[in-house]
Protein backbone atom coordinates (compact mmCIF):
# COMPACT_ATOMS: atom_id res chain seq x y z
CA UNK A 1 0.00 0.00 0.00
CA UNK A 2 1.30 3.44 -0.82
CA UNK A 3 1.56 6.02 1.98
CA UNK A 4 1.95 9.78 1.99
CA UNK A 5 3.76 10.37 5.19
CA UNK A 6 6.99 11.81 6.41
CA UNK A 7 9.97 9.60 5.58
CA UNK A 8 10.53 7.44 8.60
CA UNK A 9 12.99 4.72 9.54
CA UNK A 10 12.25 2.45 12.43
CA UNK A 11 13.73 -0.74 13.71
CA UNK A 12 11.39 -2.71 15.87
CA UNK A 13 11.69 -5.90 17.84
CA UNK A 14 8.40 -7.76 18.29
CA UNK A 15 7.43 -11.07 19.74
CA UNK A 16 5.28 -13.44 17.74
CA UNK A 17 3.13 -15.60 19.95
CA UNK A 18 2.08 -18.94 18.55
CA UNK A 19 -0.30 -20.99 20.67
CA UNK A 20 -0.27 -24.69 19.85
CA UNK A 21 -1.62 -27.21 22.29
CA UNK A 22 -1.31 -24.66 25.08
CA UNK A 23 2.39 -23.96 24.36
CA UNK A 24 3.46 -20.52 23.15
CA UNK A 25 6.73 -19.97 21.31
CA UNK A 26 8.38 -16.58 20.94
CA UNK A 27 10.12 -15.55 17.73
CA UNK A 28 12.18 -12.38 17.54
CA UNK A 29 11.36 -10.38 14.41
CA UNK A 30 13.20 -7.23 13.30
CA UNK A 31 11.63 -4.98 10.67
CA UNK A 32 12.60 -1.65 9.09
CA UNK A 33 9.80 0.58 7.70
CA UNK A 34 10.48 3.38 5.21
CA UNK A 35 7.74 5.32 3.44
CA UNK A 36 7.56 8.41 1.24
CA UNK A 37 4.62 8.22 -1.14
CA UNK A 38 0.92 9.04 -1.44
CA UNK A 39 -2.14 7.40 0.02
CA UNK A 40 -5.38 6.90 -1.99
CA UNK A 41 -7.99 8.89 -0.10
CA UNK A 42 -11.16 10.81 -0.79
CA UNK A 43 -12.15 13.48 1.72
CA UNK A 44 -15.38 15.36 2.22
CA UNK A 45 -15.78 18.83 0.71
CA UNK A 46 -13.84 21.42 2.66
CA UNK A 47 -11.59 18.90 4.41
CA UNK A 48 -7.85 18.77 4.10
CA UNK A 49 -6.30 15.78 2.40
CA UNK A 50 -4.90 13.61 5.17
CA UNK A 51 -1.84 11.46 5.42
CA UNK A 52 -2.34 7.75 5.08
CA UNK A 53 -1.91 5.08 7.76
CA UNK A 54 1.41 4.29 9.30
CA UNK A 55 2.94 0.88 8.57
CA UNK A 56 1.83 -2.02 10.74
CA UNK A 57 4.18 -4.77 11.86
CA UNK A 58 3.26 -8.21 10.54
CA UNK A 59 3.53 -9.93 13.87
CA UNK A 60 1.03 -11.09 16.45
CA UNK A 61 2.00 -9.67 19.83
CA UNK A 62 1.76 -11.87 22.89
CA UNK A 63 -0.75 -11.36 25.70
CA UNK A 64 0.34 -11.65 29.31
CA UNK A 65 -0.60 -15.32 29.23
CA UNK A 66 1.41 -15.86 26.04
CA UNK A 67 -1.61 -16.58 23.84
CA UNK A 68 -4.94 -15.04 22.90
CA UNK A 69 -8.39 -16.06 21.73
CA UNK A 70 -9.19 -15.16 18.13
CA UNK A 71 -12.95 -15.49 18.38
CA UNK A 72 -15.41 -12.85 19.48
CA UNK A 73 -17.14 -13.88 22.68
CA UNK A 74 -20.62 -13.30 21.24
CA UNK A 75 -22.49 -12.27 18.13
CA UNK A 76 -22.40 -8.54 17.39
CA UNK A 77 -24.99 -6.45 15.62
CA UNK A 78 -23.60 -4.15 12.95
CA UNK A 79 -24.64 -1.10 14.97
CA UNK A 80 -22.86 -2.43 18.04
CA UNK A 81 -19.62 -2.93 16.12
CA UNK A 82 -19.74 0.59 14.70
CA UNK A 83 -20.57 1.98 18.14
CA UNK A 84 -17.54 0.20 19.56
CA UNK A 85 -15.37 1.64 16.77
CA UNK A 86 -16.68 5.15 17.51
CA UNK A 87 -15.40 4.81 21.09
CA UNK A 88 -11.84 5.51 20.03
CA UNK A 89 -12.71 8.74 18.20
CA UNK A 90 -13.00 10.59 21.51
CA UNK A 91 -11.51 8.17 24.05
CA UNK A 92 -8.36 10.22 24.69
CA UNK A 93 -9.84 13.14 26.65
CA UNK A 94 -12.21 13.97 23.81
CA UNK A 95 -9.66 13.22 21.09
CA UNK A 96 -8.77 10.09 19.11
CA UNK A 97 -6.72 7.22 20.48
CA UNK A 98 -3.11 7.82 19.30
CA UNK A 99 -1.57 5.35 16.86
CA UNK A 100 1.09 2.95 18.10
CA UNK A 101 2.27 -0.51 17.14
CA UNK A 102 3.98 -1.08 20.48
CA UNK A 103 1.45 0.26 22.97
CA UNK A 104 -1.95 -0.95 24.17
CA UNK A 105 -4.82 1.38 24.96
CA UNK A 106 -6.56 1.44 28.35
CA UNK A 107 -9.00 -1.23 27.19
CA UNK A 108 -6.12 -3.64 26.51
CA UNK A 109 -6.10 -3.50 22.70
CA UNK A 110 -3.08 -2.60 20.58
CA UNK A 111 -3.21 0.95 19.22
CA UNK A 112 -2.63 0.04 15.55
CA UNK A 113 -5.15 -0.65 12.79
CA UNK A 114 -5.67 -4.35 13.49
CA UNK A 115 -5.80 -3.80 17.25
CA UNK A 116 -8.53 -1.21 16.64
CA UNK A 117 -10.54 -3.64 14.48
CA UNK A 118 -10.04 -6.41 17.05
CA UNK A 119 -11.47 -4.08 19.70
CA UNK A 120 -14.49 -3.26 17.53
CA UNK A 121 -15.12 -6.97 17.00
CA UNK A 122 -14.60 -7.89 20.64
CA UNK A 123 -11.73 -10.28 19.90
CA UNK A 124 -9.16 -11.40 22.44
CA UNK A 125 -6.71 -8.76 23.65
CA UNK A 126 -4.37 -7.24 22.48
CA UNK A 127 -5.80 -8.24 19.08
CA UNK A 128 -4.93 -10.05 15.86
CA UNK A 129 -2.73 -8.59 13.14
CA UNK A 130 -3.94 -7.89 9.58
CA UNK A 131 -3.00 -11.32 8.30
CA UNK A 132 -4.70 -12.98 11.25
CA UNK A 133 -7.92 -11.05 10.59
CA UNK A 134 -7.94 -12.29 6.98
CA UNK A 135 -6.95 -15.89 7.74
CA UNK A 136 -10.02 -18.13 7.42
CA UNK A 137 -8.44 -20.68 9.77
CA UNK A 138 -8.98 -18.26 12.65
CA UNK A 139 -12.73 -18.28 12.07
CA UNK A 140 -12.97 -14.50 12.38
CA UNK A 141 -13.79 -13.43 8.81
CA UNK A 142 -14.82 -14.79 5.44
CA UNK A 143 -13.79 -13.24 2.16
CA UNK A 144 -16.45 -11.59 -0.02
CA UNK A 145 -16.40 -12.01 -3.78
CA UNK A 146 -16.90 -8.31 -4.52
CA UNK A 147 -16.76 -4.90 -2.81
CA UNK A 148 -20.36 -4.41 -3.97
CA UNK A 149 -21.37 -6.86 -1.21
CA UNK A 150 -19.96 -4.67 1.55
CA UNK A 151 -22.28 -3.82 4.43
CA UNK A 152 -21.84 -1.79 7.60
CA UNK A 153 -19.20 -3.41 9.79
CA UNK A 154 -17.42 -5.32 7.03
CA UNK A 155 -13.68 -4.95 6.55
CA UNK A 156 -11.31 -4.06 3.74
CA UNK A 157 -7.94 -5.69 4.37
CA UNK A 158 -4.61 -5.38 2.62
CA UNK A 159 -3.10 -8.64 3.84
CA UNK A 160 -1.04 -9.59 0.78
CA UNK A 161 1.29 -6.60 0.26
CA UNK A 162 4.80 -7.99 -0.26
CA UNK A 163 6.23 -5.76 2.45
CA UNK A 164 4.36 -6.96 5.53
CA UNK A 165 5.09 -3.73 7.42
CA UNK A 166 2.66 -1.83 5.18
CA UNK A 167 -0.45 -3.97 5.57
CA UNK A 168 -3.63 -2.25 6.71
CA UNK A 169 -7.32 -2.81 7.58
CA UNK A 170 -10.30 -0.45 7.74
CA UNK A 171 -13.93 -0.80 8.85
CA UNK A 172 -16.55 -0.10 6.17
CA UNK A 173 -19.56 1.97 7.29
CA UNK A 174 -21.55 3.01 4.21
CA UNK A 175 -21.22 4.12 0.59
CA UNK A 176 -20.84 7.82 -0.10
CA UNK A 177 -22.95 7.67 -3.27
CA UNK A 178 -24.93 5.35 -5.52
CA UNK A 179 -21.98 4.92 -7.87
CA UNK A 180 -19.92 3.36 -5.04
CA UNK A 181 -16.92 5.52 -5.91
CA UNK A 182 -16.04 6.07 -2.22
CA UNK A 183 -17.22 5.03 1.21
CA UNK A 184 -17.21 6.17 4.83
CA UNK A 185 -14.89 4.17 7.04
CA UNK A 186 -13.32 3.99 10.49
CA UNK A 187 -9.58 3.37 10.71
CA UNK A 188 -6.61 3.64 13.03
CA UNK A 189 -3.70 5.32 11.23
CA UNK A 190 -0.39 6.98 11.85
CA UNK A 191 -0.14 10.66 12.82
CA UNK A 192 -3.91 10.97 13.28
CA UNK A 193 -4.94 7.94 15.34
CA UNK A 194 -8.61 6.95 15.07
CA UNK A 195 -10.45 8.65 12.18
CA UNK A 196 -13.81 8.56 10.43
CA UNK A 197 -13.45 9.66 6.81
CA UNK A 198 -14.18 8.89 3.15
CA UNK A 199 -11.88 6.32 1.49
CA UNK A 200 -11.38 4.46 -1.77
CA UNK A 201 -9.28 1.56 -0.53
CA UNK A 202 -10.26 -1.60 -2.42
CA UNK A 203 -12.30 0.10 -5.13
CA UNK A 204 -9.43 0.45 -7.59
CA UNK A 205 -6.58 -1.90 -8.41
CA UNK A 206 -4.87 -1.85 -5.02
CA UNK A 207 -4.34 -4.83 -2.74
CA UNK A 208 -7.42 -4.45 -0.55
CA UNK A 209 -9.99 -7.26 -0.41
CA UNK A 210 -13.44 -7.25 1.23
CA UNK A 211 -14.13 -9.46 4.25
CA UNK A 212 -17.13 -10.08 6.49
CA UNK A 213 -16.74 -10.85 10.20
CA UNK A 214 -18.43 -14.20 10.78
CA UNK A 215 -19.83 -13.15 14.16
CA UNK A 216 -21.49 -10.05 12.71
CA UNK A 217 -25.30 -10.19 12.86
CA UNK A 218 -27.40 -9.62 9.76
CA UNK A 219 -29.40 -6.68 11.09
CA UNK A 220 -28.90 -3.49 13.00
CA UNK A 221 -29.67 -4.70 16.50
CA UNK A 222 -29.92 -7.62 18.82
CA UNK A 223 -26.21 -8.21 19.37
CA UNK A 224 -25.28 -10.00 22.59
CA UNK A 225 -21.95 -8.23 23.05
CA UNK A 226 -22.80 -4.88 24.64
CA UNK A 227 -21.56 -1.48 23.58
CA UNK A 228 -19.32 0.25 26.11
CA UNK A 229 -21.17 2.70 28.34
CA UNK A 230 -22.42 5.78 26.51
CA UNK A 231 -21.11 9.27 27.23
CA UNK A 232 -21.66 12.65 25.64
CA UNK A 233 -19.30 13.48 22.77
CA UNK A 234 -16.85 16.35 23.19
CA UNK A 235 -16.95 18.83 20.29
CA UNK A 236 -14.47 21.64 19.80
CA UNK A 237 -12.78 23.72 17.12
CA UNK A 238 -11.91 21.43 14.21
CA UNK A 239 -14.57 18.79 14.97
CA UNK A 240 -16.68 17.66 12.03
CA UNK A 241 -19.63 15.45 11.26
CA UNK A 242 -23.21 14.72 12.21
CA UNK A 243 -22.74 15.49 15.91
CA UNK A 244 -21.49 18.98 15.02
CA UNK A 245 -24.39 19.49 12.62
CA UNK A 246 -26.87 18.49 15.33
CA UNK A 247 -25.21 20.83 17.84
CA UNK A 248 -25.46 23.65 15.32
CA UNK A 249 -29.17 22.96 14.84
CA UNK A 250 -29.73 22.91 18.58
CA UNK A 251 -27.91 26.24 18.85
CA UNK A 252 -30.16 27.58 16.07
CA UNK A 253 -33.18 26.32 18.01
CA UNK A 254 -32.08 28.64 20.81
CA UNK A 255 -31.86 31.64 18.49
CA UNK A 256 -28.16 31.55 17.69
CA UNK A 257 -27.32 32.29 14.07
CA UNK A 258 -25.10 29.44 12.94
CA UNK A 259 -25.13 27.38 9.76
CA UNK A 260 -25.60 23.60 10.12
CA UNK A 261 -22.62 22.69 7.93
CA UNK A 262 -21.12 20.05 10.21
CA UNK A 263 -17.87 22.01 10.68
CA UNK A 264 -16.94 23.41 14.10
CA UNK A 265 -15.42 26.70 12.94
CA UNK A 266 -15.05 30.16 14.44
CA UNK A 267 -18.73 31.10 14.07
CA UNK A 268 -19.87 27.92 15.78
CA UNK A 269 -17.37 28.43 18.59
CA UNK A 270 -18.59 32.03 19.10
CA UNK A 271 -22.19 30.80 19.24
CA UNK A 272 -21.24 28.14 21.79
CA UNK A 273 -19.48 30.71 23.98
CA UNK A 274 -22.50 33.01 23.82
CA UNK A 275 -24.79 30.10 24.74
CA UNK A 276 -22.54 29.02 27.62
CA UNK A 277 -22.49 32.52 29.06
CA UNK A 278 -26.28 32.71 28.84
CA UNK A 279 -26.53 29.52 30.91
CA UNK A 280 -23.80 30.39 33.45
CA UNK A 281 -21.51 27.68 32.09
CA UNK A 282 -17.74 27.84 31.69
CA UNK A 283 -17.40 29.80 28.44
CA UNK A 284 -14.63 27.72 26.85
CA UNK A 285 -16.24 27.16 23.44
CA UNK A 286 -16.19 23.38 23.92
CA UNK A 287 -19.39 21.33 23.90
CA UNK A 288 -19.00 18.77 26.64
CA UNK A 289 -21.45 17.03 29.01
CA UNK A 290 -22.47 20.19 30.90
CA UNK A 291 -23.13 22.16 27.71
CA UNK A 292 -24.99 19.28 26.08
CA UNK A 293 -27.30 18.97 29.10
CA UNK A 294 -28.38 22.59 28.61
CA UNK A 295 -28.33 22.55 24.80
CA UNK A 296 -30.63 19.60 24.11
CA UNK A 297 -34.39 20.09 23.89
CA UNK A 298 -37.02 17.41 24.47
CA UNK A 299 -38.96 16.78 21.26
CA UNK A 300 -42.01 14.58 20.70
CA UNK A 301 -44.95 14.05 18.35
CA UNK A 302 -46.10 17.43 17.07
CA UNK A 303 -42.79 19.21 17.73
CA UNK A 304 -41.28 21.23 14.90
CA UNK A 305 -38.12 23.19 14.22
CA UNK A 306 -34.34 22.89 14.38
CA UNK A 307 -34.27 20.63 17.45
CA UNK A 308 -36.38 18.09 15.56
CA UNK A 309 -33.99 18.35 12.62
CA UNK A 310 -31.13 17.63 15.04
CA UNK A 311 -32.89 14.50 16.29
CA UNK A 312 -33.62 13.40 12.71
CA UNK A 313 -29.95 13.98 11.82
CA UNK A 314 -28.80 11.68 14.61
CA UNK A 315 -31.38 9.01 13.80
CA UNK A 316 -30.13 9.01 10.21
CA UNK A 317 -26.61 8.29 11.50
CA UNK A 318 -28.11 4.98 12.61
CA UNK A 319 -29.64 4.38 9.17
CA UNK A 320 -33.29 5.42 9.63
CA UNK A 321 -33.39 7.49 6.43
CA UNK A 322 -35.67 10.28 7.66
CA UNK A 323 -36.39 13.45 5.73
CA UNK A 324 -34.80 16.39 7.54
CA UNK A 325 -38.05 18.37 7.53
CA UNK A 326 -38.09 19.47 11.17
CA UNK A 327 -41.51 17.92 11.68
CA UNK A 328 -41.95 15.23 14.35
CA UNK A 329 -44.48 13.06 12.56
CA UNK A 330 -45.29 9.34 12.55
CA UNK A 331 -42.13 8.28 10.69
CA UNK A 332 -39.88 10.12 13.12
CA UNK A 333 -41.73 8.68 16.10
CA UNK A 334 -41.45 5.16 14.66
CA UNK A 335 -37.71 5.63 14.20
CA UNK A 336 -37.35 6.89 17.78
CA UNK A 337 -39.31 3.94 19.16
CA UNK A 338 -37.18 1.49 17.16
CA UNK A 339 -33.99 3.20 18.35
CA UNK A 340 -35.12 3.13 21.98
CA UNK A 341 -35.95 -0.58 21.79
CA UNK A 342 -32.62 -1.39 20.19
CA UNK A 343 -30.64 0.52 22.81
CA UNK A 344 -32.66 -0.62 25.85
CA UNK A 345 -34.09 2.81 26.62
CA UNK A 346 -37.52 3.71 27.90
CA UNK A 347 -39.75 3.21 24.85
CA UNK A 348 -42.01 6.27 24.80
CA UNK A 349 -41.28 7.81 21.37
CA UNK A 350 -39.99 10.98 23.06
CA UNK A 351 -36.45 12.27 22.52
CA UNK A 352 -35.56 13.32 26.05
CA UNK A 353 -32.18 13.57 27.83
CA UNK A 354 -31.38 9.83 27.91
CA UNK A 355 -32.36 9.25 24.29
CA UNK A 356 -30.37 12.33 23.25
CA UNK A 357 -27.34 11.03 25.15
CA UNK A 358 -27.39 7.71 23.34
CA UNK A 359 -28.20 9.28 19.95
CA UNK A 360 -25.23 11.62 20.31
CA UNK A 361 -23.13 9.44 22.55
CA UNK A 362 -19.63 8.14 22.15
CA UNK A 363 -19.07 4.60 23.32
C-alpha positions as CSV (number, residue, x, y, z in Angstrom):
1,X,0.0,0.0,0.0
2,X,1.3,3.4,-0.8
3,X,1.6,6.0,2.0
4,X,2.0,9.8,2.0
5,X,3.8,10.4,5.2
6,X,7.0,11.8,6.4
7,X,10.0,9.6,5.6
8,X,10.5,7.4,8.6
9,X,13.0,4.7,9.5
10,X,12.2,2.4,12.4
11,X,13.7,-0.7,13.7
12,X,11.4,-2.7,15.9
13,X,11.7,-5.9,17.8
14,X,8.4,-7.8,18.3
15,X,7.4,-11.1,19.7
16,X,5.3,-13.4,17.7
17,X,3.1,-15.6,20.0
18,X,2.1,-18.9,18.5
19,X,-0.3,-21.0,20.7
20,X,-0.3,-24.7,19.9
21,X,-1.6,-27.2,22.3
22,X,-1.3,-24.7,25.1
23,X,2.4,-24.0,24.4
24,X,3.5,-20.5,23.1
25,X,6.7,-20.0,21.3
26,X,8.4,-16.6,20.9
27,X,10.1,-15.6,17.7
28,X,12.2,-12.4,17.5
29,X,11.4,-10.4,14.4
30,X,13.2,-7.2,13.3
31,X,11.6,-5.0,10.7
32,X,12.6,-1.7,9.1
33,X,9.8,0.6,7.7
34,X,10.5,3.4,5.2
35,X,7.7,5.3,3.4
36,X,7.6,8.4,1.2
37,X,4.6,8.2,-1.1
38,X,0.9,9.0,-1.4
39,X,-2.1,7.4,0.0
40,X,-5.4,6.9,-2.0
41,X,-8.0,8.9,-0.1
42,X,-11.2,10.8,-0.8
43,X,-12.2,13.5,1.7
44,X,-15.4,15.4,2.2
45,X,-15.8,18.8,0.7
46,X,-13.8,21.4,2.7
47,X,-11.6,18.9,4.4
48,X,-7.9,18.8,4.1
49,X,-6.3,15.8,2.4
50,X,-4.9,13.6,5.2
51,X,-1.8,11.5,5.4
52,X,-2.3,7.8,5.1
53,X,-1.9,5.1,7.8
54,X,1.4,4.3,9.3
55,X,2.9,0.9,8.6
56,X,1.8,-2.0,10.7
57,X,4.2,-4.8,11.9
58,X,3.3,-8.2,10.5
59,X,3.5,-9.9,13.9
60,X,1.0,-11.1,16.5
61,X,2.0,-9.7,19.8
62,X,1.8,-11.9,22.9
63,X,-0.7,-11.4,25.7
64,X,0.3,-11.7,29.3
65,X,-0.6,-15.3,29.2
66,X,1.4,-15.9,26.0
67,X,-1.6,-16.6,23.8
68,X,-4.9,-15.0,22.9
69,X,-8.4,-16.1,21.7
70,X,-9.2,-15.2,18.1
71,X,-12.9,-15.5,18.4
72,X,-15.4,-12.9,19.5
73,X,-17.1,-13.9,22.7
74,X,-20.6,-13.3,21.2
75,X,-22.5,-12.3,18.1
76,X,-22.4,-8.5,17.4
77,X,-25.0,-6.5,15.6
78,X,-23.6,-4.2,12.9
79,X,-24.6,-1.1,15.0
80,X,-22.9,-2.4,18.0
81,X,-19.6,-2.9,16.1
82,X,-19.7,0.6,14.7
83,X,-20.6,2.0,18.1
84,X,-17.5,0.2,19.6
85,X,-15.4,1.6,16.8
86,X,-16.7,5.2,17.5
87,X,-15.4,4.8,21.1
88,X,-11.8,5.5,20.0
89,X,-12.7,8.7,18.2
90,X,-13.0,10.6,21.5
91,X,-11.5,8.2,24.0
92,X,-8.4,10.2,24.7
93,X,-9.8,13.1,26.7
94,X,-12.2,14.0,23.8
95,X,-9.7,13.2,21.1
96,X,-8.8,10.1,19.1
97,X,-6.7,7.2,20.5
98,X,-3.1,7.8,19.3
99,X,-1.6,5.4,16.9
100,X,1.1,3.0,18.1
101,X,2.3,-0.5,17.1
102,X,4.0,-1.1,20.5
103,X,1.5,0.3,23.0
104,X,-1.9,-0.9,24.2
105,X,-4.8,1.4,25.0
106,X,-6.6,1.4,28.3
107,X,-9.0,-1.2,27.2
108,X,-6.1,-3.6,26.5
109,X,-6.1,-3.5,22.7
110,X,-3.1,-2.6,20.6
111,X,-3.2,1.0,19.2
112,X,-2.6,0.0,15.6
113,X,-5.2,-0.6,12.8
114,X,-5.7,-4.3,13.5
115,X,-5.8,-3.8,17.2
116,X,-8.5,-1.2,16.6
117,X,-10.5,-3.6,14.5
118,X,-10.0,-6.4,17.0
119,X,-11.5,-4.1,19.7
120,X,-14.5,-3.3,17.5
121,X,-15.1,-7.0,17.0
122,X,-14.6,-7.9,20.6
123,X,-11.7,-10.3,19.9
124,X,-9.2,-11.4,22.4
125,X,-6.7,-8.8,23.6
126,X,-4.4,-7.2,22.5
127,X,-5.8,-8.2,19.1
128,X,-4.9,-10.1,15.9
129,X,-2.7,-8.6,13.1
130,X,-3.9,-7.9,9.6
131,X,-3.0,-11.3,8.3
132,X,-4.7,-13.0,11.2
133,X,-7.9,-11.0,10.6
134,X,-7.9,-12.3,7.0
135,X,-6.9,-15.9,7.7
136,X,-10.0,-18.1,7.4
137,X,-8.4,-20.7,9.8
138,X,-9.0,-18.3,12.6
139,X,-12.7,-18.3,12.1
140,X,-13.0,-14.5,12.4
141,X,-13.8,-13.4,8.8
142,X,-14.8,-14.8,5.4
143,X,-13.8,-13.2,2.2
144,X,-16.5,-11.6,0.0
145,X,-16.4,-12.0,-3.8
146,X,-16.9,-8.3,-4.5
147,X,-16.8,-4.9,-2.8
148,X,-20.4,-4.4,-4.0
149,X,-21.4,-6.9,-1.2
150,X,-20.0,-4.7,1.6
151,X,-22.3,-3.8,4.4
152,X,-21.8,-1.8,7.6
153,X,-19.2,-3.4,9.8
154,X,-17.4,-5.3,7.0
155,X,-13.7,-5.0,6.5
156,X,-11.3,-4.1,3.7
157,X,-7.9,-5.7,4.4
158,X,-4.6,-5.4,2.6
159,X,-3.1,-8.6,3.8
160,X,-1.0,-9.6,0.8
161,X,1.3,-6.6,0.3
162,X,4.8,-8.0,-0.3
163,X,6.2,-5.8,2.4
164,X,4.4,-7.0,5.5
165,X,5.1,-3.7,7.4
166,X,2.7,-1.8,5.2
167,X,-0.5,-4.0,5.6
168,X,-3.6,-2.3,6.7
169,X,-7.3,-2.8,7.6
170,X,-10.3,-0.5,7.7
171,X,-13.9,-0.8,8.8
172,X,-16.5,-0.1,6.2
173,X,-19.6,2.0,7.3
174,X,-21.5,3.0,4.2
175,X,-21.2,4.1,0.6
176,X,-20.8,7.8,-0.1
177,X,-22.9,7.7,-3.3
178,X,-24.9,5.4,-5.5
179,X,-22.0,4.9,-7.9
180,X,-19.9,3.4,-5.0
181,X,-16.9,5.5,-5.9
182,X,-16.0,6.1,-2.2
183,X,-17.2,5.0,1.2
184,X,-17.2,6.2,4.8
185,X,-14.9,4.2,7.0
186,X,-13.3,4.0,10.5
187,X,-9.6,3.4,10.7
188,X,-6.6,3.6,13.0
189,X,-3.7,5.3,11.2
190,X,-0.4,7.0,11.8
191,X,-0.1,10.7,12.8
192,X,-3.9,11.0,13.3
193,X,-4.9,7.9,15.3
194,X,-8.6,7.0,15.1
195,X,-10.4,8.6,12.2
196,X,-13.8,8.6,10.4
197,X,-13.5,9.7,6.8
198,X,-14.2,8.9,3.2
199,X,-11.9,6.3,1.5
200,X,-11.4,4.5,-1.8
201,X,-9.3,1.6,-0.5
202,X,-10.3,-1.6,-2.4
203,X,-12.3,0.1,-5.1
204,X,-9.4,0.4,-7.6
205,X,-6.6,-1.9,-8.4
206,X,-4.9,-1.9,-5.0
207,X,-4.3,-4.8,-2.7
208,X,-7.4,-4.5,-0.6
209,X,-10.0,-7.3,-0.4
210,X,-13.4,-7.2,1.2
211,X,-14.1,-9.5,4.2
212,X,-17.1,-10.1,6.5
213,X,-16.7,-10.8,10.2
214,X,-18.4,-14.2,10.8
215,X,-19.8,-13.2,14.2
216,X,-21.5,-10.1,12.7
217,X,-25.3,-10.2,12.9
218,X,-27.4,-9.6,9.8
219,X,-29.4,-6.7,11.1
220,X,-28.9,-3.5,13.0
221,X,-29.7,-4.7,16.5
222,X,-29.9,-7.6,18.8
223,X,-26.2,-8.2,19.4
224,X,-25.3,-10.0,22.6
225,X,-21.9,-8.2,23.0
226,X,-22.8,-4.9,24.6
227,X,-21.6,-1.5,23.6
228,X,-19.3,0.2,26.1
229,X,-21.2,2.7,28.3
230,X,-22.4,5.8,26.5
231,X,-21.1,9.3,27.2
232,X,-21.7,12.7,25.6
233,X,-19.3,13.5,22.8
234,X,-16.8,16.3,23.2
235,X,-17.0,18.8,20.3
236,X,-14.5,21.6,19.8
237,X,-12.8,23.7,17.1
238,X,-11.9,21.4,14.2
239,X,-14.6,18.8,15.0
240,X,-16.7,17.7,12.0
241,X,-19.6,15.4,11.3
242,X,-23.2,14.7,12.2
243,X,-22.7,15.5,15.9
244,X,-21.5,19.0,15.0
245,X,-24.4,19.5,12.6
246,X,-26.9,18.5,15.3
247,X,-25.2,20.8,17.8
248,X,-25.5,23.6,15.3
249,X,-29.2,23.0,14.8
250,X,-29.7,22.9,18.6
251,X,-27.9,26.2,18.8
252,X,-30.2,27.6,16.1
253,X,-33.2,26.3,18.0
254,X,-32.1,28.6,20.8
255,X,-31.9,31.6,18.5
256,X,-28.2,31.6,17.7
257,X,-27.3,32.3,14.1
258,X,-25.1,29.4,12.9
259,X,-25.1,27.4,9.8
260,X,-25.6,23.6,10.1
261,X,-22.6,22.7,7.9
262,X,-21.1,20.1,10.2
263,X,-17.9,22.0,10.7
264,X,-16.9,23.4,14.1
265,X,-15.4,26.7,12.9
266,X,-15.1,30.2,14.4
267,X,-18.7,31.1,14.1
268,X,-19.9,27.9,15.8
269,X,-17.4,28.4,18.6
270,X,-18.6,32.0,19.1
271,X,-22.2,30.8,19.2
272,X,-21.2,28.1,21.8
273,X,-19.5,30.7,24.0
274,X,-22.5,33.0,23.8
275,X,-24.8,30.1,24.7
276,X,-22.5,29.0,27.6
277,X,-22.5,32.5,29.1
278,X,-26.3,32.7,28.8
279,X,-26.5,29.5,30.9
280,X,-23.8,30.4,33.5
281,X,-21.5,27.7,32.1
282,X,-17.7,27.8,31.7
283,X,-17.4,29.8,28.4
284,X,-14.6,27.7,26.9
285,X,-16.2,27.2,23.4
286,X,-16.2,23.4,23.9
287,X,-19.4,21.3,23.9
288,X,-19.0,18.8,26.6
289,X,-21.4,17.0,29.0
290,X,-22.5,20.2,30.9
291,X,-23.1,22.2,27.7
292,X,-25.0,19.3,26.1
293,X,-27.3,19.0,29.1
294,X,-28.4,22.6,28.6
295,X,-28.3,22.5,24.8
296,X,-30.6,19.6,24.1
297,X,-34.4,20.1,23.9
298,X,-37.0,17.4,24.5
299,X,-39.0,16.8,21.3
300,X,-42.0,14.6,20.7
301,X,-44.9,14.1,18.3
302,X,-46.1,17.4,17.1
303,X,-42.8,19.2,17.7
304,X,-41.3,21.2,14.9
305,X,-38.1,23.2,14.2
306,X,-34.3,22.9,14.4
307,X,-34.3,20.6,17.4
308,X,-36.4,18.1,15.6
309,X,-34.0,18.3,12.6
310,X,-31.1,17.6,15.0
311,X,-32.9,14.5,16.3
312,X,-33.6,13.4,12.7
313,X,-30.0,14.0,11.8
314,X,-28.8,11.7,14.6
315,X,-31.4,9.0,13.8
316,X,-30.1,9.0,10.2
317,X,-26.6,8.3,11.5
318,X,-28.1,5.0,12.6
319,X,-29.6,4.4,9.2
320,X,-33.3,5.4,9.6
321,X,-33.4,7.5,6.4
322,X,-35.7,10.3,7.7
323,X,-36.4,13.4,5.7
324,X,-34.8,16.4,7.5
325,X,-38.1,18.4,7.5
326,X,-38.1,19.5,11.2
327,X,-41.5,17.9,11.7
328,X,-41.9,15.2,14.4
329,X,-44.5,13.1,12.6
330,X,-45.3,9.3,12.6
331,X,-42.1,8.3,10.7
332,X,-39.9,10.1,13.1
333,X,-41.7,8.7,16.1
334,X,-41.5,5.2,14.7
335,X,-37.7,5.6,14.2
336,X,-37.3,6.9,17.8
337,X,-39.3,3.9,19.2
338,X,-37.2,1.5,17.2
339,X,-34.0,3.2,18.3
340,X,-35.1,3.1,22.0
341,X,-36.0,-0.6,21.8
342,X,-32.6,-1.4,20.2
343,X,-30.6,0.5,22.8
344,X,-32.7,-0.6,25.9
345,X,-34.1,2.8,26.6
346,X,-37.5,3.7,27.9
347,X,-39.8,3.2,24.9
348,X,-42.0,6.3,24.8
349,X,-41.3,7.8,21.4
350,X,-40.0,11.0,23.1
351,X,-36.5,12.3,22.5
352,X,-35.6,13.3,26.1
353,X,-32.2,13.6,27.8
354,X,-31.4,9.8,27.9
355,X,-32.4,9.3,24.3
356,X,-30.4,12.3,23.2
357,X,-27.3,11.0,25.2
358,X,-27.4,7.7,23.3
359,X,-28.2,9.3,20.0
360,X,-25.2,11.6,20.3
361,X,-23.1,9.4,22.6
362,X,-19.6,8.1,22.1
363,X,-19.1,4.6,23.3
